[in-house]
């Protein structure tokens, strides 16, 4: 038998329940799922999935820059409310 150890992890109880339910449907328990995660971490030399800050793609960044330019462009027509803008669109 492999040399095993026990460790404690503090986690949100709702997350634990949801994961137990998910892994139960996959036919494994939470302990097995954690062991799979740890073994995969060793196999790939880090997290077995991307861990990164969400950053907007190039198209979104371009749209954000365009919106910023429009917001500061005094030559752009402004509307006091949605109804006024809709009336202008219907012309």
Phi and psi restraints in degrees (range 20) as a CNS / XPLOR table:
assign (resid 1 and name C) (resid 2 and name N)
       (resid 2 and name CA) (resid 2 and name C) 1.0 -67.6 20.0 2
assign (resid 2 and name N) (resid 2 and name CA)
       (resid 2 and name C) (resid 3 and name N) 1.0 149.8 20.0 2
assign (resid 2 and name C) (resid 3 and name N)
       (resid 3 and name CA) (resid 3 and name C) 1.0 -72.2 20.0 2
assign (resid 3 and name N) (resid 3 and name CA)
       (resid 3 and name C) (resid 4 and name N) 1.0 114.1 20.0 2
assign (resid 3 and name C) (resid 4 and name N)
       (resid 4 and name CA) (resid 4 and name C) 1.0 -113.9 20.0 2
assign (resid 4 and name N) (resid 4 and name CA)
       (resid 4 and name C) (resid 5 and name N) 1.0 163.4 20.0 2
assign (resid 4 and name C) (resid 5 and name N)
       (resid 5 and name CA) (resid 5 and name C) 1.0 -142.0 20.0 2
assign (resid 5 and name N) (resid 5 and name CA)
       (resid 5 and name C) (resid 6 and name N) 1.0 165.6 20.0 2
assign (resid 5 and name C) (resid 6 and name N)
       (resid 6 and name CA) (resid 6 and name C) 1.0 -116.8 20.0 2
assign (resid 6 and name N) (resid 6 and name CA)
       (resid 6 and name C) (resid 7 and name N) 1.0 140.6 20.0 2
assign (resid 6 and name C) (resid 7 and name N)
       (resid 7 and name CA) (resid 7 and name C) 1.0 -140.9 20.0 2
assign (resid 7 and name N) (resid 7 and name CA)
       (resid 7 and name C) (resid 8 and name N) 1.0 155.9 20.0 2
assign (resid 7 and name C) (resid 8 and name N)
       (resid 8 and name CA) (resid 8 and name C) 1.0 -106.7 20.0 2
assign (resid 8 and name N) (resid 8 and name CA)
       (resid 8 and name C) (resid 9 and name N) 1.0 144.0 20.0 2
assign (resid 8 and name C) (resid 9 and name N)
       (resid 9 and name CA) (resid 9 and name C) 1.0 -131.3 20.0 2
assign (resid 9 and name N) (resid 9 and name CA)
       (resid 9 and name C) (resid 10 and name N) 1.0 130.0 20.0 2
assign (resid 9 and name C) (resid 10 and name N)
       (resid 10 and name CA) (resid 10 and name C) 1.0 -88.8 20.0 2
assign (resid 10 and name N) (resid 10 and name CA)
       (resid 10 and name C) (resid 11 and name N) 1.0 130.8 20.0 2
assign (resid 10 and name C) (resid 11 and name N)
       (resid 11 and name CA) (resid 11 and name C) 1.0 -150.5 20.0 2
assign (resid 11 and name N) (resid 11 and name CA)
       (resid 11 and name C) (resid 12 and name N) 1.0 162.3 20.0 2
assign (resid 11 and name C) (resid 12 and name N)
       (resid 12 and name CA) (resid 12 and name C) 1.0 -60.5 20.0 2
assign (resid 12 and name N) (resid 12 and name CA)
       (resid 12 and name C) (resid 13 and name N) 1.0 128.5 20.0 2
assign (resid 12 and name C) (resid 13 and name N)
       (resid 13 and name CA) (resid 13 and name C) 1.0 -63.9 20.0 2
assign (resid 13 and name N) (resid 13 and name CA)
       (resid 13 and name C) (resid 14 and name N) 1.0 -33.1 20.0 2
assign (resid 13 and name C) (resid 14 and name N)
       (resid 14 and name CA) (resid 14 and name C) 1.0 -69.0 20.0 2
assign (resid 14 and name N) (resid 14 and name CA)
       (resid 14 and name C) (resid 15 and name N) 1.0 -41.0 20.0 2
assign (resid 14 and name C) (resid 15 and name N)
       (resid 15 and name CA) (resid 15 and name C) 1.0 -60.6 20.0 2
assign (resid 15 and name N) (resid 15 and name CA)
       (resid 15 and name C) (resid 16 and name N) 1.0 -43.3 20.0 2
assign (resid 15 and name C) (resid 16 and name N)
       (resid 16 and name CA) (resid 16 and name C) 1.0 -59.7 20.0 2
assign (resid 16 and name N) (resid 16 and name CA)
       (resid 16 and name C) (resid 17 and name N) 1.0 -47.1 20.0 2
assign (resid 16 and name C) (resid 17 and name N)
       (resid 17 and name CA) (resid 17 and name C) 1.0 -61.9 20.0 2
assign (resid 17 and name N) (resid 17 and name CA)
       (resid 17 and name C) (resid 18 and name N) 1.0 -43.1 20.0 2
assign (resid 17 and name C) (resid 18 and name N)
       (resid 18 and name CA) (resid 18 and name C) 1.0 -63.1 20.0 2
assign (resid 18 and name N) (resid 18 and name CA)
       (resid 18 and name C) (resid 19 and name N) 1.0 -42.9 20.0 2
assign (resid 18 and name C) (resid 19 and name N)
       (resid 19 and name CA) (resid 19 and name C) 1.0 -68.0 20.0 2
assign (resid 19 and name N) (resid 19 and name CA)
       (resid 19 and name C) (resid 20 and name N) 1.0 -39.9 20.0 2
assign (resid 19 and name C) (resid 20 and name N)
       (resid 20 and name CA) (resid 20 and name C) 1.0 -59.5 20.0 2
assign (resid 20 and name N) (resid 20 and name CA)
       (resid 20 and name C) (resid 21 and name N) 1.0 -41.8 20.0 2
assign (resid 20 and name C) (resid 21 and name N)
       (resid 21 and name CA) (resid 21 and name C) 1.0 -65.7 20.0 2
assign (resid 21 and name N) (resid 21 and name CA)
       (resid 21 and name C) (resid 22 and name N) 1.0 -45.8 20.0 2
assign (resid 21 and name C) (resid 22 and name N)
       (resid 22 and name CA) (resid 22 and name C) 1.0 -59.8 20.0 2
assign (resid 22 and name N) (resid 22 and name CA)
       (resid 22 and name C) (resid 23 and name N) 1.0 -51.9 20.0 2
assign (resid 22 and name C) (resid 23 and name N)
       (resid 23 and name CA) (resid 23 and name C) 1.0 -68.1 20.0 2
assign (resid 23 and name N) (resid 23 and name CA)
       (resid 23 and name C) (resid 24 and name N) 1.0 -29.7 20.0 2
assign (resid 23 and name C) (resid 24 and name N)
       (resid 24 and name CA) (resid 24 and name C) 1.0 -61.7 20.0 2
assign (resid 24 and name N) (resid 24 and name CA)
       (resid 24 and name C) (resid 25 and name N) 1.0 -41.6 20.0 2
assign (resid 24 and name C) (resid 25 and name N)
       (resid 25 and name CA) (resid 25 and name C) 1.0 -65.3 20.0 2
assign (resid 25 and name N) (resid 25 and name CA)
       (resid 25 and name C) (resid 26 and name N) 1.0 -26.0 20.0 2
assign (resid 25 and name C) (resid 26 and name N)
       (resid 26 and name CA) (resid 26 and name C) 1.0 -86.3 20.0 2
assign (resid 26 and name N) (resid 26 and name CA)
       (resid 26 and name C) (resid 27 and name N) 1.0 -4.1 20.0 2
assign (resid 26 and name C) (resid 27 and name N)
       (resid 27 and name CA) (resid 27 and name C) 1.0 87.8 20.0 2
assign (resid 27 and name N) (resid 27 and name CA)
       (resid 27 and name C) (resid 28 and name N) 1.0 16.9 20.0 2
assign (resid 27 and name C) (resid 28 and name N)
       (resid 28 and name CA) (resid 28 and name C) 1.0 -132.5 20.0 2
assign (resid 28 and name N) (resid 28 and name CA)
       (resid 28 and name C) (resid 29 and name N) 1.0 164.0 20.0 2
assign (resid 28 and name C) (resid 29 and name N)
       (resid 29 and name CA) (resid 29 and name C) 1.0 -100.4 20.0 2
assign (resid 29 and name N) (resid 29 and name CA)
       (resid 29 and name C) (resid 30 and name N) 1.0 175.5 20.0 2
assign (resid 29 and name C) (resid 30 and name N)
       (resid 30 and name CA) (resid 30 and name C) 1.0 -63.0 20.0 2
assign (resid 30 and name N) (resid 30 and name CA)
       (resid 30 and name C) (resid 31 and name N) 1.0 -37.6 20.0 2
assign (resid 30 and name C) (resid 31 and name N)
       (resid 31 and name CA) (resid 31 and name C) 1.0 -61.2 20.0 2
assign (resid 31 and name N) (resid 31 and name CA)
       (resid 31 and name C) (resid 32 and name N) 1.0 -44.9 20.0 2
assign (resid 31 and name C) (resid 32 and name N)
       (resid 32 and name CA) (resid 32 and name C) 1.0 -64.0 20.0 2
assign (resid 32 and name N) (resid 32 and name CA)
       (resid 32 and name C) (resid 33 and name N) 1.0 -42.2 20.0 2
assign (resid 32 and name C) (resid 33 and name N)
       (resid 33 and name CA) (resid 33 and name C) 1.0 -61.4 20.0 2
assign (resid 33 and name N) (resid 33 and name CA)
       (resid 33 and name C) (resid 34 and name N) 1.0 -42.8 20.0 2
assign (resid 33 and name C) (resid 34 and name N)
       (resid 34 and name CA) (resid 34 and name C) 1.0 -64.2 20.0 2
assign (resid 34 and name N) (resid 34 and name CA)
       (resid 34 and name C) (resid 35 and name N) 1.0 -41.3 20.0 2
assign (resid 34 and name C) (resid 35 and name N)
       (resid 35 and name CA) (resid 35 and name C) 1.0 -63.0 20.0 2
assign (resid 35 and name N) (resid 35 and name CA)
       (resid 35 and name C) (resid 36 and name N) 1.0 -39.6 20.0 2
assign (resid 35 and name C) (resid 36 and name N)
       (resid 36 and name CA) (resid 36 and name C) 1.0 -60.9 20.0 2
assign (resid 36 and name N) (resid 36 and name CA)
       (resid 36 and name C) (resid 37 and name N) 1.0 -46.7 20.0 2
assign (resid 36 and name C) (resid 37 and name N)
       (resid 37 and name CA) (resid 37 and name C) 1.0 -57.6 20.0 2
assign (resid 37 and name N) (resid 37 and name CA)
       (resid 37 and name C) (resid 38 and name N) 1.0 -48.0 20.0 2
assign (resid 37 and name C) (resid 38 and name N)
       (resid 38 and name CA) (resid 38 and name C) 1.0 -65.2 20.0 2
assign (resid 38 and name N) (resid 38 and name CA)
       (resid 38 and name C) (resid 39 and name N) 1.0 -41.4 20.0 2
assign (resid 38 and name C) (resid 39 and name N)
       (resid 39 and name CA) (resid 39 and name C) 1.0 -65.3 20.0 2
assign (resid 39 and name N) (resid 39 and name CA)
       (resid 39 and name C) (resid 40 and name N) 1.0 -41.4 20.0 2
assign (resid 39 and name C) (resid 40 and name N)
       (resid 40 and name CA) (resid 40 and name C) 1.0 -63.6 20.0 2
assign (resid 40 and name N) (resid 40 and name CA)
       (resid 40 and name C) (resid 41 and name N) 1.0 -37.9 20.0 2
assign (resid 40 and name C) (resid 41 and name N)
       (resid 41 and name CA) (resid 41 and name C) 1.0 -59.2 20.0 2
assign (resid 41 and name N) (resid 41 and name CA)
       (resid 41 and name C) (resid 42 and name N) 1.0 -43.7 20.0 2
assign (resid 41 and name C) (resid 42 and name N)
       (resid 42 and name CA) (resid 42 and name C) 1.0 -65.7 20.0 2
assign (resid 42 and name N) (resid 42 and name CA)
       (resid 42 and name C) (resid 43 and name N) 1.0 -41.0 20.0 2
assign (resid 42 and name C) (resid 43 and name N)
       (resid 43 and name CA) (resid 43 and name C) 1.0 -63.1 20.0 2
assign (resid 43 and name N) (resid 43 and name CA)
       (resid 43 and name C) (resid 44 and name N) 1.0 -41.9 20.0 2
assign (resid 43 and name C) (resid 44 and name N)
       (resid 44 and name CA) (resid 44 and name C) 1.0 -95.5 20.0 2
assign (resid 44 and name N) (resid 44 and name CA)
       (resid 44 and name C) (resid 45 and name N) 1.0 -7.6 20.0 2
assign (resid 44 and name C) (resid 45 and name N)
       (resid 45 and name CA) (resid 45 and name C) 1.0 77.8 20.0 2
assign (resid 45 and name N) (resid 45 and name CA)
       (resid 45 and name C) (resid 46 and name N) 1.0 32.9 20.0 2
assign (resid 45 and name C) (resid 46 and name N)
       (resid 46 and name CA) (resid 46 and name C) 1.0 163.4 20.0 2
assign (resid 46 and name N) (resid 46 and name CA)
       (resid 46 and name C) (resid 47 and name N) 1.0 -160.8 20.0 2
assign (resid 46 and name C) (resid 47 and name N)
       (resid 47 and name CA) (resid 47 and name C) 1.0 -61.3 20.0 2
assign (resid 47 and name N) (resid 47 and name CA)
       (resid 47 and name C) (resid 48 and name N) 1.0 138.5 20.0 2
assign (resid 47 and name C) (resid 48 and name N)
       (resid 48 and name CA) (resid 48 and name C) 1.0 -82.7 20.0 2
assign (resid 48 and name N) (resid 48 and name CA)
       (resid 48 and name C) (resid 49 and name N) 1.0 23.2 20.0 2
assign (resid 48 and name C) (resid 49 and name N)
       (resid 49 and name CA) (resid 49 and name C) 1.0 -159.0 20.0 2
assign (resid 49 and name N) (resid 49 and name CA)
       (resid 49 and name C) (resid 50 and name N) 1.0 164.4 20.0 2
assign (resid 49 and name C) (resid 50 and name N)
       (resid 50 and name CA) (resid 50 and name C) 1.0 -66.9 20.0 2
assign (resid 50 and name N) (resid 50 and name CA)
       (resid 50 and name C) (resid 51 and name N) 1.0 132.9 20.0 2
assign (resid 50 and name C) (resid 51 and name N)
       (resid 51 and name CA) (resid 51 and name C) 1.0 -122.7 20.0 2
assign (resid 51 and name N) (resid 51 and name CA)
       (resid 51 and name C) (resid 52 and name N) 1.0 112.1 20.0 2
assign (resid 51 and name C) (resid 52 and name N)
       (resid 52 and name CA) (resid 52 and name C) 1.0 -159.0 20.0 2
assign (resid 52 and name N) (resid 52 and name CA)
       (resid 52 and name C) (resid 53 and name N) 1.0 162.0 20.0 2
assign (resid 52 and name C) (resid 53 and name N)
       (resid 53 and name CA) (resid 53 and name C) 1.0 -77.5 20.0 2
assign (resid 53 and name N) (resid 53 and name CA)
       (resid 53 and name C) (resid 54 and name N) 1.0 138.6 20.0 2
assign (resid 53 and name C) (resid 54 and name N)
       (resid 54 and name CA) (resid 54 and name C) 1.0 -68.6 20.0 2
assign (resid 54 and name N) (resid 54 and name CA)
       (resid 54 and name C) (resid 55 and name N) 1.0 125.6 20.0 2
assign (resid 54 and name C) (resid 55 and name N)
       (resid 55 and name CA) (resid 55 and name C) 1.0 -126.1 20.0 2
assign (resid 55 and name N) (resid 55 and name CA)
       (resid 55 and name C) (resid 56 and name N) 1.0 141.1 20.0 2
assign (resid 55 and name C) (resid 56 and name N)
       (resid 56 and name CA) (resid 56 and name C) 1.0 -65.9 20.0 2
assign (resid 56 and name N) (resid 56 and name CA)
       (resid 56 and name C) (resid 57 and name N) 1.0 151.0 20.0 2
assign (resid 56 and name C) (resid 57 and name N)
       (resid 57 and name CA) (resid 57 and name C) 1.0 -76.9 20.0 2
assign (resid 57 and name N) (resid 57 and name CA)
       (resid 57 and name C) (resid 58 and name N) 1.0 174.7 20.0 2
assign (resid 57 and name C) (resid 58 and name N)
       (resid 58 and name CA) (resid 58 and name C) 1.0 -59.0 20.0 2
assign (resid 58 and name N) (resid 58 and name CA)
       (resid 58 and name C) (resid 59 and name N) 1.0 -40.5 20.0 2
assign (resid 58 and name C) (resid 59 and name N)
       (resid 59 and name CA) (resid 59 and name C) 1.0 -63.7 20.0 2
assign (resid 59 and name N) (resid 59 and name CA)
       (resid 59 and name C) (resid 60 and name N) 1.0 -42.2 20.0 2
assign (resid 59 and name C) (resid 60 and name N)
       (resid 60 and name CA) (resid 60 and name C) 1.0 -66.7 20.0 2
assign (resid 60 and name N) (resid 60 and name CA)
       (resid 60 and name C) (resid 61 and name N) 1.0 -42.4 20.0 2
assign (resid 60 and name C) (resid 61 and name N)
       (resid 61 and name CA) (resid 61 and name C) 1.0 -60.8 20.0 2
assign (resid 61 and name N) (resid 61 and name CA)
       (resid 61 and name C) (resid 62 and name N) 1.0 -43.2 20.0 2
assign (resid 61 and name C) (resid 62 and name N)
       (resid 62 and name CA) (resid 62 and name C) 1.0 -60.9 20.0 2
assign (resid 62 and name N) (resid 62 and name CA)
       (resid 62 and name C) (resid 63 and name N) 1.0 -42.1 20.0 2
assign (resid 62 and name C) (resid 63 and name N)
       (resid 63 and name CA) (resid 63 and name C) 1.0 -65.3 20.0 2
assign (resid 63 and name N) (resid 63 and name CA)
       (resid 63 and name C) (resid 64 and name N) 1.0 -38.5 20.0 2
assign (resid 63 and name C) (resid 64 and name N)
       (resid 64 and name CA) (resid 64 and name C) 1.0 -66.0 20.0 2
assign (resid 64 and name N) (resid 64 and name CA)
       (resid 64 and name C) (resid 65 and name N) 1.0 -41.2 20.0 2
assign (resid 64 and name C) (resid 65 and name N)
       (resid 65 and name CA) (resid 65 and name C) 1.0 -65.0 20.0 2
assign (resid 65 and name N) (resid 65 and name CA)
       (resid 65 and name C) (resid 66 and name N) 1.0 -41.2 20.0 2
assign (resid 65 and name C) (resid 66 and name N)
       (resid 66 and name CA) (resid 66 and name C) 1.0 -62.7 20.0 2
assign (resid 66 and name N) (resid 66 and name CA)
       (resid 66 and name C) (resid 67 and name N) 1.0 -43.4 20.0 2
assign (resid 66 and name C) (resid 67 and name N)
       (resid 67 and name CA) (resid 67 and name C) 1.0 -62.5 20.0 2
assign (resid 67 and name N) (resid 67 and name CA)
       (resid 67 and name C) (resid 68 and name N) 1.0 -39.2 20.0 2
assign (resid 67 and name C) (resid 68 and name N)
       (resid 68 and name CA) (resid 68 and name C) 1.0 -64.2 20.0 2
assign (resid 68 and name N) (resid 68 and name CA)
       (resid 68 and name C) (resid 69 and name N) 1.0 -41.6 20.0 2
assign (resid 68 and name C) (resid 69 and name N)
       (resid 69 and name CA) (resid 69 and name C) 1.0 -65.2 20.0 2
assign (resid 69 and name N) (resid 69 and name CA)
       (resid 69 and name C) (resid 70 and name N) 1.0 -43.3 20.0 2
assign (resid 69 and name C) (resid 70 and name N)
       (resid 70 and name CA) (resid 70 and name C) 1.0 -62.2 20.0 2
assign (resid 70 and name N) (resid 70 and name CA)
       (resid 70 and name C) (resid 71 and name N) 1.0 -40.7 20.0 2
assign (resid 70 and name C) (resid 71 and name N)
       (resid 71 and name CA) (resid 71 and name C) 1.0 -62.7 20.0 2
assign (resid 71 and name N) (resid 71 and name CA)
       (resid 71 and name C) (resid 72 and name N) 1.0 -27.3 20.0 2
assign (resid 71 and name C) (resid 72 and name N)
       (resid 72 and name CA) (resid 72 and name C) 1.0 -103.7 20.0 2
assign (resid 72 and name N) (resid 72 and name CA)
       (resid 72 and name C) (resid 73 and name N) 1.0 -0.2 20.0 2
assign (resid 72 and name C) (resid 73 and name N)
       (resid 73 and name CA) (resid 73 and name C) 1.0 -88.2 20.0 2
assign (resid 73 and name N) (resid 73 and name CA)
       (resid 73 and name C) (resid 74 and name N) 1.0 111.7 20.0 2
assign (resid 73 and name C) (resid 74 and name N)
       (resid 74 and name CA) (resid 74 and name C) 1.0 -73.4 20.0 2
assign (resid 74 and name N) (resid 74 and name CA)
       (resid 74 and name C) (resid 75 and name N) 1.0 -13.1 20.0 2
assign (resid 74 and name C) (resid 75 and name N)
       (resid 75 and name CA) (resid 75 and name C) 1.0 -82.9 20.0 2
assign (resid 75 and name N) (resid 75 and name CA)
       (resid 75 and name C) (resid 76 and name N) 1.0 -8.4 20.0 2
assign (resid 75 and name C) (resid 76 and name N)
       (resid 76 and name CA) (resid 76 and name C) 1.0 -79.9 20.0 2
assign (resid 76 and name N) (resid 76 and name CA)
       (resid 76 and name C) (resid 77 and name N) 1.0 133.4 20.0 2
assign (resid 76 and name C) (resid 77 and name N)
       (resid 77 and name CA) (resid 77 and name C) 1.0 -65.0 20.0 2
assign (resid 77 and name N) (resid 77 and name CA)
       (resid 77 and name C) (resid 78 and name N) 1.0 134.9 20.0 2
assign (resid 77 and name C) (resid 78 and name N)
       (resid 78 and name CA) (resid 78 and name C) 1.0 -110.3 20.0 2
assign (resid 78 and name N) (resid 78 and name CA)
       (resid 78 and name C) (resid 79 and name N) 1.0 153.3 20.0 2
assign (resid 78 and name C) (resid 79 and name N)
       (resid 79 and name CA) (resid 79 and name C) 1.0 -124.4 20.0 2
assign (resid 79 and name N) (resid 79 and name CA)
       (resid 79 and name C) (resid 80 and name N) 1.0 145.2 20.0 2
assign (resid 79 and name C) (resid 80 and name N)
       (resid 80 and name CA) (resid 80 and name C) 1.0 -81.9 20.0 2
assign (resid 80 and name N) (resid 80 and name CA)
       (resid 80 and name C) (resid 81 and name N) 1.0 -23.1 20.0 2
assign (resid 80 and name C) (resid 81 and name N)
       (resid 81 and name CA) (resid 81 and name C) 1.0 -159.0 20.0 2
assign (resid 81 and name N) (resid 81 and name CA)
       (resid 81 and name C) (resid 82 and name N) 1.0 172.9 20.0 2
assign (resid 81 and name C) (resid 82 and name N)
       (resid 82 and name CA) (resid 82 and name C) 1.0 -64.4 20.0 2
assign (resid 82 and name N) (resid 82 and name CA)
       (resid 82 and name C) (resid 83 and name N) 1.0 -40.4 20.0 2
assign (resid 82 and name C) (resid 83 and name N)
       (resid 83 and name CA) (resid 83 and name C) 1.0 -59.6 20.0 2
assign (resid 83 and name N) (resid 83 and name CA)
       (resid 83 and name C) (resid 84 and name N) 1.0 -41.7 20.0 2
assign (resid 83 and name C) (resid 84 and name N)
       (resid 84 and name CA) (resid 84 and name C) 1.0 -63.3 20.0 2
assign (resid 84 and name N) (resid 84 and name CA)
       (resid 84 and name C) (resid 85 and name N) 1.0 -42.5 20.0 2
assign (resid 84 and name C) (resid 85 and name N)
       (resid 85 and name CA) (resid 85 and name C) 1.0 -64.8 20.0 2
assign (resid 85 and name N) (resid 85 and name CA)
       (resid 85 and name C) (resid 86 and name N) 1.0 -40.8 20.0 2
assign (resid 85 and name C) (resid 86 and name N)
       (resid 86 and name CA) (resid 86 and name C) 1.0 -66.0 20.0 2
assign (resid 86 and name N) (resid 86 and name CA)
       (resid 86 and name C) (resid 87 and name N) 1.0 -39.5 20.0 2
assign (resid 86 and name C) (resid 87 and name N)
       (resid 87 and name CA) (resid 87 and name C) 1.0 -60.5 20.0 2
assign (resid 87 and name N) (resid 87 and name CA)
       (resid 87 and name C) (resid 88 and name N) 1.0 -40.8 20.0 2
assign (resid 87 and name C) (resid 88 and name N)
       (resid 88 and name CA) (resid 88 and name C) 1.0 -64.3 20.0 2
assign (resid 88 and name N) (resid 88 and name CA)
       (resid 88 and name C) (resid 89 and name N) 1.0 -39.5 20.0 2
assign (resid 88 and name C) (resid 89 and name N)
       (resid 89 and name CA) (resid 89 and name C) 1.0 -66.4 20.0 2
assign (resid 89 and name N) (resid 89 and name CA)
       (resid 89 and name C) (resid 90 and name N) 1.0 -31.9 20.0 2
assign (resid 89 and name C) (resid 90 and name N)
       (resid 90 and name CA) (resid 90 and name C) 1.0 -77.7 20.0 2
assign (resid 90 and name N) (resid 90 and name CA)
       (resid 90 and name C) (resid 91 and name N) 1.0 -11.6 20.0 2
